[in-house]
Amino acid sequence: MVLAVLATLATLQNVTWEPARPIQGSLIVVAAPSGVFGQLAGEPLHFVDGRAFAAVPLGATDSVELQVLTGNEEVVENNVMWVPVTPRQAAGEKVQAAERFTPPPDSALLVRINRERGLSLEVARRAHELPRLWKAPFQRPRATRVTSPFGAGREVNGVWRSTHSGLDISGRKGDPVRASNRGVVALVGNFFYGGITVYLLHGVGLMTVYHHLSRALVSAGDTVERGQLIGRVGATGRVTGPHLHWGAQFGAISFDPADLLTLP
């Protein structure tokens, strides 16, 4: 009842979002005709013609805070509201990886993992610094089948690890991986969990990530076009075999990459 009232108030203040009740780990569009700035779950919003992208965290509970600064030269309002969230239904899965991924990391490995997380967070921050770089619709980096969905619980070698933050797409070692849209390569590296990885910024907060490659065919600073070959499928990092892990983020918030394929 409270959430319904808040959603109604948001509408009355001329701030809305689509879909009206998003699921955990999804991309949404916030509409505010006089929107100047805002944030959802701590990530800044970038209004262009009164619309901005935002992402609902996978760990969000029943609602997430939305803040929108609206107004004109005479009046500025800071509208705070709550976006109701629907739980994501995703089955758990059990996977087997190399045994070196089972024990808790020692101090040296922990230093590496934390350094790599820091690099990822820095790239996520930079995603907000670029304007929108794409015009054509997003596409999948590979057209083959999805072998593991976004949001599935992960038990690795009998140990609960995390929730899957991307889509696993099938492929043989050496198969092509293509950019899902136009963007700038922000980082290329070989990470403990992700293996050989390419981070691609698309602007206005959006970023796509390509893990477990056997080779990266681009370098940091390159501008790539939609469908351009950027790497080859591999089995680097924590994997059960060759495949592509395709991730999508709004800033530091991971969301289902499939949402990119249906952007308005």
C-alpha positions as CSV (number, residue, x, y, z in Angstrom):
1,M,0.0,0.0,0.0
2,V,2.8,2.4,0.9
3,L,4.7,1.6,-2.2
4,A,1.6,2.2,-4.3
5,V,1.0,5.6,-2.8
6,L,4.7,6.6,-3.4
7,A,4.5,5.5,-7.0
8,T,1.4,7.6,-7.4
9,L,3.1,10.6,-5.8
10,A,6.0,10.1,-8.2
11,T,3.6,10.2,-11.2
12,L,1.9,13.4,-9.8
13,Q,5.3,15.0,-9.6
14,N,5.8,14.2,-13.3
15,V,8.5,11.6,-12.6
16,T,7.8,8.1,-13.8
17,W,9.8,4.9,-14.7
18,E,9.5,2.0,-17.0
19,P,8.7,-0.8,-16.2
20,A,6.5,0.4,-13.3
21,R,7.6,-2.5,-11.1
22,P,11.0,-3.7,-12.3
23,I,12.6,-6.9,-11.2
24,Q,15.9,-7.2,-9.4
25,G,19.0,-6.8,-11.6
26,S,17.2,-5.0,-14.4
27,L,17.7,-1.8,-16.5
28,I,14.9,0.8,-16.3
29,V,14.2,4.2,-17.9
30,V,13.3,7.1,-15.7
31,A,11.3,9.9,-17.3
32,A,11.2,13.4,-16.0
33,P,10.4,16.1,-18.5
34,S,12.2,18.7,-16.4
35,G,14.8,16.3,-15.1
36,V,18.2,17.9,-14.4
37,F,20.0,15.3,-12.4
38,G,19.3,12.3,-10.1
39,Q,20.4,9.0,-8.7
40,L,19.1,5.5,-8.2
41,A,20.8,3.2,-5.7
42,G,23.7,5.6,-5.5
43,E,24.4,5.7,-9.2
44,P,24.0,9.1,-11.0
45,L,21.4,9.5,-13.7
46,H,22.0,11.4,-17.0
47,F,18.9,13.0,-18.4
48,V,18.7,13.5,-22.2
49,D,15.5,14.9,-23.5
50,G,13.9,14.1,-20.1
51,R,14.9,10.5,-20.0
52,A,17.7,8.6,-18.2
53,F,18.8,5.0,-17.7
54,A,19.1,3.5,-14.3
55,A,19.6,0.0,-12.9
56,V,18.0,-1.9,-10.0
57,P,20.6,-3.9,-8.0
58,L,20.3,-7.6,-7.9
59,G,20.3,-7.5,-4.2
60,A,17.5,-4.9,-3.8
61,T,14.7,-6.0,-1.5
62,D,11.2,-4.6,-1.8
63,S,12.1,-1.1,-3.1
64,V,15.0,1.2,-4.1
65,E,15.4,4.9,-3.6
66,L,15.1,7.2,-6.6
67,Q,16.1,10.9,-6.3
68,V,15.4,13.3,-9.2
69,L,16.3,17.0,-9.3
70,T,13.7,18.7,-11.5
71,G,12.8,22.3,-12.2
72,N,13.6,25.4,-14.2
73,E,15.4,28.6,-13.7
74,E,12.8,29.8,-11.1
75,V,12.0,26.6,-9.2
76,V,14.1,23.5,-8.4
77,E,12.6,20.5,-6.6
78,N,14.4,17.5,-5.2
79,N,12.0,14.6,-5.5
80,V,12.7,11.6,-3.4
81,M,10.6,8.5,-4.1
82,W,10.8,4.7,-3.9
83,V,10.7,2.4,-6.9
84,P,8.9,-0.9,-6.0
85,V,11.0,-4.0,-6.9
86,T,9.8,-7.5,-7.9
87,P,12.0,-10.5,-6.9
88,R,13.9,-12.2,-9.7
89,Q,13.1,-15.9,-10.1
90,A,16.2,-17.8,-11.1
91,A,17.2,-21.4,-10.4
92,G,20.4,-22.3,-8.7
93,E,23.2,-24.2,-10.4
94,K,26.2,-26.3,-9.6
95,V,29.4,-26.0,-11.5
96,Q,32.8,-27.6,-11.4
97,A,35.9,-25.4,-11.9
98,A,39.6,-26.0,-11.3
99,E,40.4,-26.8,-7.7
100,R,42.5,-23.7,-7.2
101,F,39.2,-21.7,-7.1
102,T,37.8,-23.7,-4.1
103,P,40.0,-22.7,-1.1
104,P,39.6,-19.2,0.4
105,P,42.2,-16.9,-1.2
106,D,45.5,-16.5,0.7
107,S,46.8,-13.0,1.5
108,A,48.7,-12.6,-1.7
109,L,45.8,-13.7,-3.8
110,L,43.5,-11.5,-1.9
111,V,45.7,-8.5,-2.7
112,R,45.4,-9.4,-6.4
113,I,41.6,-9.9,-6.2
114,N,41.1,-6.6,-4.4
115,R,43.3,-4.8,-6.9
116,E,41.3,-6.2,-9.8
117,R,38.0,-5.2,-8.1
118,G,39.4,-1.7,-7.7
119,L,40.2,-1.5,-11.4
120,S,36.7,-2.7,-12.3
121,L,35.1,-0.1,-10.0
122,E,37.2,2.7,-11.5
123,V,36.1,1.7,-15.0
124,A,32.5,1.6,-13.8
125,R,32.9,5.2,-12.5
126,R,34.3,6.3,-15.9
127,A,31.2,4.9,-17.6
128,H,29.4,8.0,-16.3
129,E,31.8,10.4,-17.8
130,L,31.1,9.7,-21.5
131,P,28.1,10.8,-23.6
132,R,25.9,8.3,-25.4
133,L,28.1,6.7,-28.0
134,W,25.7,4.4,-29.8
135,K,22.9,4.9,-32.3
136,A,21.9,1.4,-33.5
137,P,20.3,-1.2,-31.2
138,F,22.4,-3.4,-29.0
139,Q,23.1,-6.9,-30.2
140,R,24.4,-10.1,-28.6
141,P,28.2,-10.6,-28.8
142,R,27.5,-14.2,-30.0
143,A,24.3,-15.6,-31.6
144,T,24.7,-19.0,-29.9
145,R,22.7,-20.4,-27.0
146,V,22.7,-19.1,-23.5
147,T,24.1,-21.8,-21.2
148,S,23.7,-20.0,-17.8
149,P,21.2,-17.2,-17.1
150,F,21.7,-13.9,-15.3
151,G,20.8,-14.1,-11.6
152,A,21.3,-17.8,-11.0
153,G,22.8,-18.9,-7.7
154,R,26.2,-20.4,-8.0
155,E,27.7,-23.4,-6.2
156,V,31.3,-23.9,-7.3
157,N,33.0,-27.2,-6.5
158,G,30.4,-27.8,-3.8
159,V,30.8,-24.3,-2.2
160,W,28.2,-21.5,-2.4
161,R,29.9,-18.6,-4.1
162,S,27.7,-15.9,-5.5
163,T,24.9,-15.0,-7.9
164,H,25.7,-15.1,-11.6
165,S,26.1,-11.5,-12.8
166,G,26.0,-12.1,-16.5
167,L,24.9,-14.4,-19.3
168,D,27.1,-17.4,-20.3
169,I,27.0,-17.9,-24.1
170,S,28.3,-21.1,-25.7
171,G,31.3,-21.2,-27.9
172,R,34.4,-23.1,-28.8
173,K,37.9,-21.8,-28.1
174,G,38.8,-19.3,-30.8
175,D,35.2,-18.5,-31.8
176,P,34.5,-14.8,-32.5
177,V,33.3,-12.4,-29.8
178,R,31.8,-9.1,-31.2
179,A,31.1,-5.7,-29.5
180,S,27.4,-5.5,-28.6
181,N,27.5,-1.8,-29.6
182,R,29.7,1.2,-30.4
183,G,31.9,2.1,-27.5
184,V,35.4,2.9,-26.1
185,V,37.6,0.1,-24.7
186,A,38.3,1.2,-21.1
187,L,40.3,-1.8,-19.8
188,V,41.8,-5.1,-21.1
189,G,43.4,-7.4,-18.6
190,N,43.8,-11.0,-17.3
191,F,41.8,-11.4,-14.1
192,F,41.8,-14.2,-11.5
193,Y,38.0,-14.9,-11.8
194,G,37.2,-13.3,-15.2
195,G,40.3,-14.4,-17.1
196,I,41.2,-12.3,-20.2
197,T,38.5,-9.6,-20.2
198,V,37.5,-6.5,-22.2
199,Y,35.5,-3.7,-20.6
200,L,33.6,-1.5,-23.1
201,L,32.1,1.8,-22.2
202,H,29.0,3.0,-24.2
203,G,28.3,6.2,-22.4
204,V,25.6,7.7,-20.0
205,G,26.6,5.1,-17.4
206,L,26.4,1.9,-19.6
207,M,29.1,-0.6,-19.9
208,T,29.4,-4.2,-21.2
209,V,32.0,-6.8,-20.1
210,Y,33.4,-9.8,-22.0
211,H,35.1,-12.4,-19.7
212,H,37.0,-15.7,-20.2
213,L,38.5,-14.8,-23.6
214,S,41.4,-16.7,-25.1
215,R,42.6,-13.5,-26.8
216,A,41.6,-9.9,-26.7
217,L,41.9,-8.2,-30.1
218,V,41.5,-4.6,-28.9
219,S,43.4,-2.3,-26.6
220,A,42.4,0.3,-24.0
221,G,41.5,3.6,-25.7
222,D,40.2,2.0,-28.9
223,T,36.8,3.1,-30.3
224,V,35.0,0.0,-31.6
225,E,31.8,-0.2,-33.7
226,R,28.8,-2.4,-33.2
227,G,29.6,-6.0,-34.3
228,Q,33.3,-5.4,-34.5
229,L,35.5,-8.4,-33.6
230,I,37.0,-7.7,-30.2
231,G,38.2,-11.1,-29.0
232,R,38.0,-14.9,-29.1
233,V,36.1,-17.3,-26.9
234,G,38.3,-19.0,-24.3
235,A,38.5,-20.8,-21.0
236,T,40.5,-18.4,-18.9
237,G,39.7,-17.5,-15.3
238,R,37.2,-19.5,-13.2
239,V,35.4,-21.6,-15.8
240,T,34.0,-25.0,-16.5
241,G,35.1,-24.9,-20.1
242,P,35.2,-22.5,-23.1
243,H,32.4,-20.0,-23.3
244,L,31.7,-16.2,-23.2
245,H,30.5,-14.5,-20.0
246,W,28.7,-11.4,-21.2
247,G,28.0,-8.8,-18.5
248,A,26.3,-5.4,-18.4
249,Q,26.5,-2.7,-15.9
250,F,25.1,0.7,-15.2
251,G,28.0,2.2,-13.3
252,A,28.9,-0.4,-10.7
253,I,25.4,-2.1,-10.8
254,S,25.2,-5.3,-12.8
255,F,21.9,-6.0,-14.7
256,D,20.7,-8.6,-17.1
257,P,22.5,-7.9,-20.4
258,A,19.3,-9.1,-22.3
259,D,17.7,-5.8,-21.2
260,L,20.0,-4.0,-23.6
261,L,18.5,-5.8,-26.5
262,T,15.0,-4.3,-25.9
263,L,16.0,-0.7,-25.2
264,P,13.4,1.8,-26.4
